[in-house]
Amino acid sequence: MTHVVQADYLVVGAGAAGMAFTDALIDHSNARVAIVDRRHGVGGHWLDAYPFVRLHQASAFYGVASTLLGRGQLQHRGPEVGLHERADAAEICSYYSHILTDRMLESDRVEFLPNCEYLPNAQIRSRVSGQLLEMSPDCRVVDARYLSPDIPAKTPAPFEVAAGTRVIPVGDLAQIDVAPSQYVIVGSGKTASDACIWLLNHGVDTGNICWARPREPWMLNRAVVQPNPTVFLGMVADIMEAAATADSLDELFLRMEDAGIMLRIDRSVTPTMAKTPTLAIWELELLRTIEHVVRLGHVRLAEPGRITFDQGSVSTAKDAIVVHCAASGLKYPPTIPIWGRTAITLQPIRAGFPCFGAALAGYVEATRNDDAEKNRLGPPTPYPNSLAEWATMNILGTRAAMAFGSEPDIKAWADGVAINPAALPPEQDRSVALQDVLGRLKIQVPRGLEGLAKIS
């Protein structure tokens, strides 16, 4: 006999988006929720993350709306003194486990179905026992997997590997027991940067690292992406001011670099990639010590003593370890209405910050009845890859913030949650510096949006 799961919502995916949506939904409604995931627990890709990974943003910006991740403290030792704490993978997984157990299951309105597969015919199949479960007919599906990232631990290297070549995913670096004479890091983004920094911090000589970067990335200076509205909104004002008069995207990014917002590893090369993870200055300085950088396109073949690229090949040490950091990471499917006919499809709403977007969708779902109105208040914002896509993200994200910020109850809720990077204190508690920033935003945002539209 097939068991029927009684729930108002089926959230497919127990990663950051699914957890943030569920948390906000049950906080503001009496809904019953079933969460299904292929993995054994909650936390999504963090359960498979490489052991030395940390959030690239402040912990306060991540997680669920009801419960702060971390202690909300500034770092008081190490190279990031004065910046907000950043959780590691173990802390994030523990956090989500406690959110599930102490908050969601304790509410008696959430059921978690681990090691299970959601099937298109509204059935759920256990990957362990094969048992089939059915959802109640009026249950609404919430797709929290639409933008699930691909990570090296679960994605094969996207190039041919000849016999005798040692290619490992980035997570296996922590298991190295015999040092090779050379490490070849393959990838351009945050994961590859993390791998290089980890090696350098473990005493690997810069001359023993070859970094294959198919594209040059722009990255955000972590110091300006902080849980401080004067700092964060000051950065937004600076971006809009630069965009208002820039004649091209390259000029805009160079202006942001001059303003201390954007960073690039090699100032002699103009980046074409703008996923814009954050990077600290100390990390930038370490990365700049690596001189053996190969810019010959994507890797096509790794073989003992040689790597072949789109545009040529380079010699490597016979015992080189090739470190695969080349999974696509973020995905870039088309943006679709979050509230659709067959499912609620979670996507960012404000530019970036997916946890806030998912929580906002949960709040809107709990407090509004009409899907057309929900889509007006929460239009999706795509992740960027190129400079033009970064400009589009900021245009759409700013418009979305104007839409949901115009609703008094949503604004009050958003100003009260730490995962909102633009949360504002009550007017009587705003410093003179913050008031000045808000005055600048009022002037610069319309100009900046117009400028972004012209050059994107």
TIBA-600282 format. One line per field, with one value per residue (C-alpha): residue in three letters; y, x, z. Coordinates in nm, 2 decimals. Each point is the difference from the previous one (the first is absolute). Layout:
<atoms>
code	Ala | ...
y	Y | ...
x	X | ...
z	Z | ...
</atoms>
This chain:
<atoms>
code	Met | Thr | His | Val | Val | Gln | Ala | Asp | Tyr | Leu | Val | Val | Gly | Ala | Gly | Ala | Ala | Gly | Met | Ala | Phe | Thr | Asp | Ala | Leu | Ile | Asp | His | Ser | Asn | Ala | Arg | Val | Ala | Ile | Val | Asp | Arg | Arg | His | Gly | Val | Gly | Gly | His | Trp | Leu | Asp | Ala | Tyr | Pro | Phe | Val | Arg | Leu | His | Gln | Ala | Ser | Ala | Phe | Tyr | Gly | Val | Ala | Ser | Thr | Leu | Leu | Gly | Arg | Gly | Gln | Leu | Gln | His | Arg | Gly | Pro | Glu | Val | Gly | Leu | His | Glu | Arg | Ala | Asp | Ala | Ala | Glu | Ile | Cys | Ser | Tyr | Tyr | Ser | His | Ile | Leu | Thr | Asp | Arg | Met | Leu | Glu | Ser | Asp | Arg | Val | Glu | Phe | Leu | Pro | Asn | Cys | Glu | Tyr | Leu | Pro | Asn | Ala | Gln | Ile | Arg | Ser | Arg | Val | Ser | Gly | Gln | Leu | Leu | Glu | Met | Ser | Pro | Asp | Cys | Arg | Val | Val | Asp | Ala | Arg | Tyr | Leu | Ser | Pro | Asp | Ile | Pro | Ala | Lys | Thr | Pro | Ala | Pro | Phe | Glu | Val | Ala | Ala | Gly | Thr | Arg | Val | Ile | Pro | Val | Gly | Asp | Leu | Ala | Gln | Ile | Asp | Val | Ala | Pro | Ser | Gln | Tyr | Val | Ile | Val | Gly | Ser | Gly | Lys | Thr | Ala | Ser | Asp | Ala | Cys | Ile | Trp | Leu | Leu | Asn | His | Gly | Val | Asp | Thr | Gly | Asn | Ile | Cys | Trp | Ala | Arg | Pro | Arg | Glu | Pro | Trp | Met | Leu | Asn | Arg | Ala | Val | Val | Gln | Pro | Asn | Pro | Thr | Val | Phe | Leu | Gly | Met | Val | Ala | Asp | Ile | Met | Glu | Ala | Ala | Ala | Thr | Ala | Asp | Ser | Leu | Asp | Glu | Leu | Phe | Leu | Arg | Met | Glu | Asp | Ala | Gly | Ile | Met | Leu | Arg | Ile | Asp | Arg | Ser | Val | Thr | Pro | Thr | Met | Ala | Lys | Thr | Pro | Thr | Leu | Ala | Ile | Trp | Glu | Leu | Glu | Leu | Leu | Arg | Thr | Ile | Glu | His | Val | Val | Arg | Leu | Gly | His | Val | Arg | Leu | Ala | Glu | Pro | Gly | Arg | Ile | Thr | Phe | Asp | Gln | Gly | Ser | Val | Ser | Thr | Ala | Lys | Asp | Ala | Ile | Val | Val | His | Cys | Ala | Ala | Ser | Gly | Leu | Lys | Tyr | Pro | Pro | Thr | Ile | Pro | Ile | Trp | Gly | Arg | Thr | Ala | Ile | Thr | Leu | Gln | Pro | Ile | Arg | Ala | Gly | Phe | Pro | Cys | Phe | Gly | Ala | Ala | Leu | Ala | Gly | Tyr | Val | Glu | Ala | Thr | Arg | Asn | Asp | Asp | Ala | Glu | Lys | Asn | Arg | Leu | Gly | Pro | Pro | Thr | Pro | Tyr | Pro | Asn | Ser | Leu | Ala | Glu | Trp | Ala | Thr | Met | Asn | Ile | Leu | Gly | Thr | Arg | Ala | Ala | Met | Ala | Phe | Gly | Ser | Glu | Pro | Asp | Ile | Lys | Ala | Trp | Ala | Asp | Gly | Val | Ala | Ile | Asn | Pro | Ala | Ala | Leu | Pro | Pro | Glu | Gln | Asp | Arg | Ser | Val | Ala | Leu | Gln | Asp | Val | Leu | Gly | Arg | Leu | Lys | Ile | Gln | Val | Pro | Arg | Gly | Leu | Glu | Gly | Leu | Ala | Lys | Ile | Ser
y	0.00 | 0.34 | 0.25 | 0.35 | 0.29 | 0.26 | 0.34 | 0.34 | 0.04 | -0.24 | 0.17 | -0.19 | 0.06 | 0.06 | 0.23 | 0.37 | 0.11 | -0.27 | 0.05 | 0.38 | -0.03 | -0.25 | 0.20 | 0.32 | -0.19 | -0.18 | 0.32 | 0.20 | -0.27 | -0.32 | -0.20 | -0.36 | -0.07 | -0.31 | 0.04 | -0.26 | -0.04 | -0.26 | 0.05 | -0.14 | 0.33 | 0.37 | 0.25 | -0.08 | 0.02 | 0.10 | -0.37 | -0.07 | 0.31 | 0.00 | 0.00 | 0.34 | 0.19 | 0.30 | 0.23 | 0.28 | 0.23 | 0.09 | -0.28 | 0.24 | 0.02 | -0.38 | -0.25 | 0.05 | 0.32 | -0.11 | -0.11 | 0.17 | -0.21 | 0.05 | 0.26 | 0.31 | 0.10 | 0.17 | -0.20 | 0.11 | -0.20 | -0.11 | 0.19 | 0.11 | 0.19 | 0.23 | -0.19 | -0.22 | -0.37 | -0.25 | -0.35 | -0.32 | -0.30 | -0.19 | 0.30 | 0.04 | -0.36 | 0.00 | 0.32 | -0.15 | -0.32 | 0.20 | 0.21 | -0.33 | -0.17 | 0.29 | 0.22 | -0.18 | -0.35 | 0.15 | 0.20 | -0.32 | 0.15 | -0.11 | -0.35 | -0.08 | -0.28 | -0.07 | -0.23 | 0.04 | 0.09 | 0.23 | -0.15 | 0.20 | -0.18 | 0.16 | -0.31 | -0.04 | -0.30 | -0.10 | -0.06 | -0.24 | -0.22 | 0.07 | 0.09 | 0.23 | 0.30 | 0.21 | 0.37 | 0.12 | 0.13 | 0.36 | 0.02 | 0.27 | -0.08 | 0.23 | -0.06 | 0.09 | -0.17 | 0.22 | 0.18 | -0.28 | 0.04 | -0.26 | -0.06 | -0.18 | -0.28 | -0.11 | 0.11 | -0.19 | 0.21 | 0.16 | -0.11 | -0.33 | -0.16 | -0.23 | -0.31 | 0.07 | 0.36 | 0.08 | 0.22 | 0.07 | 0.21 | 0.30 | -0.17 | -0.27 | 0.25 | -0.05 | -0.37 | 0.05 | -0.21 | 0.02 | 0.35 | 0.02 | 0.23 | 0.20 | 0.07 | 0.11 | 0.19 | -0.01 | 0.27 | 0.37 | 0.06 | -0.01 | -0.38 | 0.03 | 0.31 | -0.19 | -0.29 | 0.23 | 0.18 | -0.33 | -0.13 | 0.32 | 0.01 | -0.36 | 0.09 | -0.08 | 0.21 | 0.24 | -0.14 | -0.35 | 0.12 | 0.03 | 0.17 | -0.07 | 0.29 | -0.01 | 0.34 | 0.29 | 0.07 | 0.32 | -0.05 | 0.21 | 0.15 | -0.18 | 0.31 | 0.17 | -0.29 | 0.01 | -0.01 | 0.37 | 0.21 | 0.30 | -0.21 | -0.22 | 0.27 | 0.23 | -0.25 | -0.01 | 0.38 | -0.01 | -0.25 | 0.20 | 0.32 | -0.18 | -0.15 | 0.33 | 0.14 | -0.31 | -0.04 | -0.37 | -0.30 | -0.02 | 0.36 | -0.06 | -0.29 | 0.20 | 0.28 | -0.24 | -0.13 | 0.35 | 0.04 | -0.31 | -0.21 | -0.24 | -0.19 | -0.18 | -0.23 | 0.13 | 0.37 | -0.04 | -0.21 | 0.11 | -0.26 | -0.14 | -0.20 | 0.17 | -0.26 | 0.23 | -0.20 | 0.19 | 0.00 | 0.15 | 0.22 | -0.25 | -0.28 | 0.23 | 0.06 | -0.37 | -0.08 | 0.26 | -0.19 | -0.28 | 0.09 | -0.32 | 0.08 | -0.16 | 0.18 | -0.23 | -0.07 | -0.31 | -0.32 | -0.27 | -0.28 | -0.07 | -0.25 | -0.07 | 0.29 | 0.21 | 0.19 | 0.07 | 0.31 | 0.15 | 0.22 | -0.21 | -0.21 | 0.03 | -0.24 | -0.11 | -0.21 | -0.37 | -0.04 | 0.31 | -0.02 | 0.17 | 0.15 | 0.01 | 0.33 | 0.03 | -0.10 | 0.26 | 0.10 | 0.23 | -0.09 | 0.24 | -0.13 | 0.25 | 0.21 | -0.11 | 0.13 | -0.12 | -0.07 | -0.23 | -0.21 | -0.33 | 0.11 | 0.27 | 0.02 | 0.17 | 0.25 | 0.31 | 0.32 | 0.26 | 0.01 | -0.31 | -0.12 | -0.31 | -0.07 | 0.33 | -0.05 | -0.34 | 0.13 | 0.29 | -0.24 | -0.20 | 0.32 | 0.12 | -0.35 | 0.00 | 0.36 | 0.03 | -0.20 | 0.10 | -0.14 | 0.30 | 0.23 | -0.23 | 0.01 | 0.38 | 0.03 | -0.27 | 0.00 | -0.23 | 0.13 | -0.21 | -0.08 | 0.17 | -0.15 | 0.27 | 0.38 | 0.06 | -0.26 | 0.17 | 0.33 | -0.17 | -0.17 | 0.34 | 0.16 | -0.28 | -0.04 | 0.37 | 0.01 | -0.30 | 0.17 | 0.30 | -0.22 | -0.20 | 0.30 | 0.19 | -0.23 | 0.11 | -0.35 | -0.14 | 0.29 | -0.04 | -0.37 | 0.05 | 0.26 | -0.24 | -0.29 | -0.03 | -0.18 | 0.32 | 0.19 | 0.33 | -0.03 | 0.34 | 0.09 | 0.22 | 0.36 | 0.12 | -0.24 | 0.11 | 0.17 | 0.31 | -0.20 | -0.24 | 0.29 | 0.15 | -0.34 | -0.02 | 0.35 | -0.10 | -0.31 | 0.20 | 0.21 | -0.26 | -0.31 | 0.15 | 0.13 | -0.33 | -0.21 | 0.21 | -0.02 | -0.38 | -0.04 | 0.20 | -0.20 | -0.35
x	0.00 | 0.13 | 0.03 | -0.14 | 0.20 | -0.24 | 0.15 | -0.10 | 0.35 | 0.26 | 0.34 | 0.23 | 0.36 | 0.12 | 0.28 | 0.03 | -0.30 | -0.24 | 0.09 | -0.04 | -0.33 | -0.14 | 0.12 | -0.17 | -0.32 | -0.06 | 0.09 | -0.28 | -0.27 | -0.15 | 0.12 | 0.11 | 0.32 | 0.18 | 0.36 | 0.15 | 0.37 | 0.22 | 0.27 | -0.01 | -0.04 | -0.07 | 0.26 | 0.01 | 0.34 | 0.16 | -0.01 | 0.24 | 0.21 | 0.38 | 0.12 | 0.18 | -0.29 | -0.15 | -0.28 | 0.13 | -0.26 | -0.06 | -0.18 | -0.28 | -0.11 | -0.04 | -0.25 | -0.36 | -0.18 | -0.10 | 0.34 | 0.34 | 0.28 | 0.30 | 0.02 | -0.02 | 0.35 | 0.29 | 0.32 | 0.26 | 0.30 | 0.15 | 0.02 | -0.37 | 0.00 | -0.30 | -0.20 | -0.30 | 0.05 | -0.03 | -0.12 | 0.17 | -0.17 | -0.03 | -0.16 | -0.25 | -0.10 | -0.04 | -0.21 | -0.24 | -0.02 | -0.11 | -0.25 | -0.16 | -0.01 | -0.06 | -0.21 | -0.17 | -0.07 | -0.07 | -0.28 | -0.18 | -0.08 | 0.31 | 0.08 | 0.35 | 0.03 | 0.38 | 0.16 | -0.31 | -0.06 | -0.28 | -0.17 | -0.18 | -0.33 | -0.02 | 0.14 | 0.30 | 0.22 | 0.24 | 0.35 | 0.06 | -0.30 | -0.17 | -0.33 | -0.23 | -0.17 | -0.28 | -0.07 | -0.35 | -0.18 | 0.00 | 0.37 | 0.19 | 0.35 | 0.29 | 0.30 | 0.32 | 0.23 | -0.03 | 0.33 | 0.17 | 0.38 | 0.22 | 0.31 | 0.32 | -0.07 | -0.30 | 0.10 | 0.26 | 0.29 | -0.13 | 0.31 | 0.16 | 0.24 | 0.27 | 0.11 | 0.26 | -0.12 | -0.09 | -0.32 | -0.18 | -0.30 | 0.09 | -0.12 | 0.26 | 0.28 | -0.05 | 0.08 | 0.34 | 0.27 | 0.29 | 0.08 | 0.03 | 0.25 | -0.28 | -0.37 | -0.21 | -0.31 | -0.27 | -0.27 | -0.06 | -0.24 | -0.03 | 0.07 | 0.33 | 0.09 | -0.07 | 0.22 | 0.29 | -0.03 | -0.02 | 0.32 | 0.19 | -0.11 | 0.13 | 0.35 | -0.01 | 0.24 | -0.16 | 0.23 | -0.16 | -0.35 | -0.12 | -0.34 | -0.20 | -0.25 | -0.22 | -0.15 | 0.10 | -0.25 | -0.13 | -0.05 | -0.16 | 0.21 | -0.13 | 0.05 | -0.29 | -0.24 | -0.06 | -0.31 | 0.02 | -0.25 | 0.23 | 0.27 | -0.22 | -0.23 | 0.29 | 0.14 | -0.33 | 0.01 | 0.35 | -0.10 | -0.30 | 0.21 | 0.26 | -0.26 | -0.18 | 0.29 | 0.19 | 0.02 | 0.06 | -0.01 | 0.38 | 0.02 | -0.27 | 0.20 | 0.33 | -0.18 | -0.12 | 0.35 | 0.13 | -0.28 | 0.12 | -0.31 | 0.13 | 0.32 | 0.19 | 0.30 | 0.20 | -0.03 | 0.16 | -0.29 | -0.36 | -0.24 | -0.30 | -0.15 | -0.22 | -0.15 | 0.15 | 0.06 | 0.17 | 0.37 | 0.20 | 0.31 | 0.23 | -0.13 | 0.05 | 0.36 | 0.07 | -0.16 | 0.22 | 0.31 | -0.09 | 0.19 | -0.06 | -0.34 | -0.12 | -0.26 | -0.05 | -0.37 | -0.16 | 0.19 | -0.07 | 0.25 | 0.21 | 0.28 | 0.32 | 0.24 | -0.25 | -0.33 | -0.17 | -0.23 | -0.23 | 0.29 | 0.31 | 0.18 | 0.24 | 0.25 | -0.05 | 0.19 | -0.04 | -0.13 | -0.23 | -0.33 | -0.27 | -0.26 | -0.35 | -0.18 | -0.18 | -0.35 | -0.24 | -0.11 | -0.29 | -0.25 | -0.15 | -0.34 | -0.26 | -0.17 | -0.36 | -0.29 | 0.06 | -0.37 | -0.09 | -0.29 | 0.16 | 0.26 | 0.15 | 0.36 | 0.24 | 0.24 | 0.18 | -0.21 | 0.24 | 0.32 | 0.19 | -0.06 | -0.21 | -0.09 | -0.17 | -0.18 | -0.13 | -0.11 | -0.17 | -0.19 | -0.11 | -0.12 | -0.19 | -0.16 | -0.11 | -0.15 | -0.15 | -0.26 | 0.02 | 0.29 | 0.01 | 0.04 | 0.27 | 0.19 | -0.03 | 0.16 | 0.26 | 0.13 | 0.30 | 0.36 | 0.25 | 0.35 | 0.27 | 0.28 | 0.11 | 0.03 | -0.32 | -0.18 | 0.13 | -0.15 | -0.33 | -0.01 | 0.04 | -0.27 | -0.25 | 0.11 | -0.04 | -0.34 | -0.11 | 0.12 | -0.21 | -0.30 | 0.01 | 0.13 | -0.32 | -0.21 | 0.01 | -0.02 | 0.26 | 0.23 | -0.04 | 0.07 | 0.30 | 0.15 | -0.02 | 0.19 | 0.38 | 0.01 | -0.12 | 0.32 | -0.19 | -0.19 | -0.05 | -0.03 | -0.29 | 0.03 | 0.08 | 0.30 | 0.15 | 0.34 | 0.09 | 0.22 | -0.29 | -0.23 | 0.25 | 0.03 | -0.38 | -0.01 | 0.26 | -0.20 | -0.31 | 0.19 | 0.23 | -0.22 | -0.22 | 0.31 | 0.19 | -0.29 | -0.02 | 0.38 | 0.00 | -0.28 | 0.20 | 0.33 | -0.13
z	0.00 | -0.10 | 0.29 | -0.05 | 0.14 | 0.14 | -0.06 | -0.15 | -0.16 | -0.13 | 0.00 | -0.23 | 0.11 | 0.36 | -0.08 | 0.08 | -0.22 | 0.12 | 0.36 | -0.02 | -0.17 | 0.24 | 0.30 | -0.11 | -0.11 | 0.33 | 0.20 | -0.17 | -0.07 | 0.13 | -0.30 | 0.02 | -0.20 | -0.12 | -0.11 | -0.22 | -0.09 | -0.17 | 0.27 | 0.35 | 0.17 | -0.04 | -0.13 | -0.37 | -0.17 | 0.34 | 0.09 | -0.29 | 0.02 | 0.01 | 0.36 | 0.00 | -0.16 | 0.17 | -0.08 | -0.22 | 0.15 | 0.37 | 0.19 | 0.09 | -0.37 | -0.02 | 0.14 | 0.10 | 0.11 | 0.34 | 0.13 | -0.03 | -0.14 | 0.23 | 0.28 | -0.21 | 0.11 | -0.16 | -0.05 | 0.26 | -0.12 | -0.33 | -0.32 | 0.00 | 0.33 | 0.00 | -0.26 | 0.09 | 0.07 | -0.28 | 0.08 | -0.12 | -0.15 | 0.34 | 0.17 | -0.29 | 0.00 | 0.38 | -0.02 | -0.26 | 0.21 | 0.30 | -0.20 | -0.12 | 0.34 | 0.24 | -0.21 | -0.29 | 0.14 | 0.34 | -0.15 | -0.09 | -0.34 | -0.20 | -0.11 | -0.14 | -0.26 | -0.05 | -0.25 | -0.22 | -0.36 | -0.12 | -0.31 | -0.27 | 0.07 | 0.35 | 0.16 | 0.23 | -0.01 | 0.27 | -0.14 | 0.29 | 0.01 | -0.33 | 0.18 | -0.18 | 0.17 | -0.15 | 0.08 | 0.09 | -0.31 | 0.10 | 0.10 | -0.17 | -0.12 | 0.07 | -0.22 | 0.20 | -0.25 | -0.30 | 0.07 | 0.20 | -0.08 | -0.15 | 0.22 | -0.08 | 0.26 | -0.20 | -0.35 | -0.22 | -0.13 | -0.33 | -0.20 | -0.11 | 0.24 | -0.14 | 0.18 | 0.27 | 0.06 | 0.36 | -0.01 | 0.33 | 0.10 | 0.22 | 0.32 | -0.04 | 0.06 | 0.37 | -0.04 | -0.17 | 0.17 | -0.24 | -0.14 | -0.38 | -0.16 | -0.16 | 0.05 | -0.30 | 0.10 | -0.26 | 0.03 | 0.02 | 0.28 | 0.38 | 0.03 | -0.19 | 0.20 | 0.32 | -0.12 | -0.08 | 0.34 | 0.19 | -0.17 | 0.06 | 0.36 | 0.03 | -0.11 | -0.37 | -0.19 | -0.25 | -0.27 | 0.05 | -0.09 | -0.36 | -0.02 | -0.31 | -0.02 | -0.32 | 0.10 | 0.22 | 0.28 | 0.16 | 0.38 | 0.26 | 0.28 | 0.31 | 0.21 | -0.17 | 0.02 | 0.38 | 0.23 | 0.05 | -0.19 | -0.03 | -0.15 | -0.22 | -0.13 | -0.04 | -0.24 | -0.19 | -0.02 | -0.13 | -0.27 | -0.11 | -0.01 | -0.22 | -0.23 | -0.05 | -0.22 | -0.12 | -0.37 | 0.00 | 0.23 | 0.01 | 0.11 | 0.27 | 0.14 | -0.01 | 0.19 | 0.26 | 0.03 | 0.07 | 0.26 | 0.18 | -0.09 | -0.27 | 0.00 | -0.27 | 0.05 | -0.30 | -0.06 | -0.35 | -0.12 | -0.05 | 0.16 | -0.19 | 0.28 | 0.26 | 0.23 | 0.27 | 0.31 | 0.28 | 0.05 | 0.29 | -0.07 | 0.17 | -0.23 | -0.30 | 0.10 | 0.03 | -0.33 | -0.17 | 0.11 | -0.25 | -0.32 | -0.20 | -0.14 | -0.32 | -0.21 | -0.30 | 0.04 | 0.16 | 0.07 | -0.26 | 0.10 | 0.31 | -0.05 | 0.18 | -0.06 | -0.21 | 0.01 | -0.33 | -0.03 | -0.26 | -0.12 | 0.06 | 0.26 | 0.29 | 0.15 | 0.36 | 0.25 | -0.05 | 0.35 | -0.01 | 0.17 | -0.20 | 0.23 | -0.15 | 0.10 | -0.33 | 0.08 | -0.12 | 0.35 | -0.04 | -0.26 | -0.25 | -0.12 | -0.13 | 0.27 | 0.03 | 0.22 | 0.35 | 0.04 | -0.29 | -0.10 | 0.12 | 0.25 | 0.20 | -0.14 | 0.24 | -0.15 | 0.14 | 0.02 | 0.12 | -0.19 | 0.13 | 0.36 | -0.08 | 0.37 | 0.03 | -0.33 | 0.11 | 0.34 | -0.17 | -0.22 | 0.30 | 0.18 | -0.31 | -0.05 | 0.36 | -0.01 | -0.35 | -0.19 | -0.37 | -0.20 | -0.24 | 0.30 | 0.14 | -0.32 | -0.01 | 0.34 | -0.05 | -0.36 | -0.05 | -0.05 | -0.19 | 0.11 | -0.21 | -0.19 | -0.24 | 0.07 | -0.20 | 0.21 | 0.32 | -0.12 | -0.08 | 0.35 | 0.17 | -0.22 | 0.07 | 0.37 | 0.07 | -0.17 | 0.21 | 0.32 | -0.09 | -0.06 | 0.33 | 0.19 | -0.09 | 0.22 | 0.36 | 0.15 | -0.23 | 0.07 | 0.38 | -0.03 | -0.22 | 0.23 | 0.28 | -0.15 | 0.00 | -0.34 | -0.17 | -0.09 | -0.02 | 0.33 | 0.15 | 0.37 | 0.12 | -0.11 | 0.35 | 0.01 | -0.33 | 0.02 | -0.19 | -0.22 | -0.09 | -0.06 | -0.24 | -0.18 | -0.04 | -0.14 | -0.25 | -0.10 | -0.06 | -0.26 | -0.15 | -0.04 | -0.28 | -0.18 | 0.05 | -0.13 | -0.31 | -0.05 | 0.05 | -0.25 | -0.26 | 0.03 | 0.06
</atoms>
